[in-house]
Amino acid sequence: MEELERLTVGRVAELAGVTVRTLHHYDRIGLVRPSARTAGGYRAYAAGDVERLREVLAYRRLGFGLREIAALVDDPATDAVAHLRRLRGLLLDQRDRAAAMVTAIDRELEARAMGVRTTPEEQLKVFGAELYDTIGSAYPATRRTEPRIAARIWEALGDARTVLNVGAGTGSYEPRDRDVTAVEPSAVMRAQRPAGAAPCVAASAENLPFEDRSFDAAMAVSTVHHWPDPVAGLREMRRVARRVVVFTYDASTTGWLERFWLTRDYLPEFGELLADWPSLADLTRAIGGRAEPVLVPWDCTDGFFEAHWRRPEAYLDEQVRRAVSVWTRVGAEAERRAVEGLRDDLASGCWAERNRDLVALDAAELGLRLLVA
Ligand SMILES: C[S@@+](CC[C@H](N)C(=O)[O-])C[C@H]1O[C@@H](n2cnc3c(N)ncnc32)[C@H](O)[C@@H]1O
């Protein structure tokens, strides 16, 4: 154990498959500093340094620049588990892109073998926007503004002119007709905000870098359950804004068991995630407001977890699942089992039989709530 906790530069280089020169460079620029000493007094890597190096090397392999990596690994809102989850998502994304390129290359080889030349457009497609649209970064591809939910949120903002969007992600639900400031701790998400989106500050909900009452309103959409301390974050929103609007989920009842077939019949592990989530009463108390139910339209365009309640085939799509953290959080084994079970039941007609009442519904109550204060 002792040895594991203090590794020499040479040993770390050997284990990680990088040069000592690289490690020295990381040390010089402050990216990964060996913080321990060997018995002989030489600088050595402690367990925490190795963990940080592992994150740095993984982001490096994904193509991030060193400056960008420094911002990612220094982000106080992201712990080791959050880094691992994010890395996993990014790697899956990269794997999907590579798989799509292999398929495109196979097609071209086949075509050439049959004497058919692909057009210049076809050859370039695999590197361009079209590929990005189909298998690109999961989040922007499936998480869009749902206009009916947006209308509820914007109405709740009232006549607010200045709006703070906390946990803003790629900017869904940011009203275009108001003066918006976004707050987003994740560099990966910030990097995916479209050109022309509202200015975005790198910060966390729990510690908003603004004076009291700086904004007319603060909003938070599908983000509260990602915060390490939701109640502290909501109090911060309350502090910096006169009005608070939060779109979130009622985790306080066991309603998820009965109301959504996906968690009831395929993914009961969802219940374990809820155990850590604060109750709706705690959340509303933190902002001093009320909670209103938000029904999910059957053709909801924002691909959050419940969005496809009447389109069950969508959950078989890896890309749909990757844009929703629940699937990553329950673990690969539960995900595989749930997807296989659903696939079988769809093929056998069992799903349709069990959920035949849903066909008549245009919107469903699945525990989503708008908190307004
Ligand atoms: C599911 S996304 C929602 C993004 C956006 N609001 C939307 O509706 O598309 C959750 C977001 O919460 C952010 N987040 C995680 N922890 C946070 C924290 N402590 N404070 C603020 N945002 C946080 C994540 O980085 C992520 O962008």
The ligand as an SDF file (V2000), in Angstrom:
LIG
                    3D

 27 29  0  0  0  0  0  0  0  0999 V2000
  -29.2040   17.6230  -17.6850 C   0  0  0  0  0  0  0  0  0  0  0  0
  -28.1770   19.0250  -17.8590 S   0  0  0  0  0  0  0  0  0  0  0  0
  -29.3760   20.3140  -18.0880 C   0  0  0  0  0  0  0  0  0  0  0  0
  -28.8310   21.4570  -18.8680 C   0  0  0  0  0  0  0  0  0  0  0  0
  -29.8500   22.5220  -19.2860 C   0  0  0  0  0  0  0  0  0  0  0  0
  -30.3800   23.2450  -18.1480 N   0  0  0  0  0  0  0  0  0  0  0  0
  -30.9570   21.9170  -20.1260 C   0  0  0  0  0  0  0  0  0  0  0  0
  -32.1180   21.9800  -19.7210 O   0  0  0  0  0  0  0  0  0  0  0  0
  -30.6510   21.3980  -21.1980 O   0  0  0  0  0  0  0  0  0  0  0  0
  -27.5640   19.2920  -16.2080 C   0  0  0  0  0  0  0  0  0  0  0  0
  -26.5250   20.3980  -16.1160 C   0  0  0  0  0  0  0  0  0  0  0  0
  -26.2600   20.6940  -14.7500 O   0  0  0  0  0  0  0  0  0  0  0  0
  -24.8880   21.0530  -14.6540 C   0  0  0  0  0  0  0  0  0  0  0  0
  -24.4270   20.9890  -13.2510 N   0  0  0  0  0  0  0  0  0  0  0  0
  -23.9070   19.9210  -12.5770 C   0  0  0  0  0  0  0  0  0  0  0  0
  -23.5680   20.2750  -11.3240 N   0  0  0  0  0  0  0  0  0  0  0  0
  -23.8810   21.5860  -11.1880 C   0  0  0  0  0  0  0  0  0  0  0  0
  -23.7720   22.5290  -10.1100 C   0  0  0  0  0  0  0  0  0  0  0  0
  -23.2720   22.1880   -8.9250 N   0  0  0  0  0  0  0  0  0  0  0  0
  -24.1770   23.7930  -10.3350 N   0  0  0  0  0  0  0  0  0  0  0  0
  -24.7010   24.1640  -11.5280 C   0  0  0  0  0  0  0  0  0  0  0  0
  -24.8320   23.3070  -12.5780 N   0  0  0  0  0  0  0  0  0  0  0  0
  -24.4300   22.0410  -12.4080 C   0  0  0  0  0  0  0  0  0  0  0  0
  -24.2300   20.0300  -15.5450 C   0  0  0  0  0  0  0  0  0  0  0  0
  -22.9110   20.3990  -15.8930 O   0  0  0  0  0  0  0  0  0  0  0  0
  -25.1920   20.0100  -16.7300 C   0  0  0  0  0  0  0  0  0  0  0  0
  -24.8460   20.9430  -17.7050 O   0  0  0  0  0  0  0  0  0  0  0  0
  1  2  1  0
  2  3  1  0
  2 10  1  0
  3  4  1  0
  4  5  1  0
  5  6  1  0
  5  7  1  0
  7  8  2  0
  7  9  1  0
 10 11  1  0
 11 12  1  0
 11 26  1  0
 12 13  1  0
 13 14  1  0
 13 24  1  0
 14 15  1  0
 14 23  1  0
 15 16  2  0
 16 17  1  0
 17 18  1  0
 17 23  2  0
 18 19  1  0
 18 20  2  0
 20 21  1  0
 21 22  2  0
 22 23  1  0
 24 25  1  0
 24 26  1  0
 26 27  1  0
M  CHG  2   2   1   9  -1
M  END
$$$$
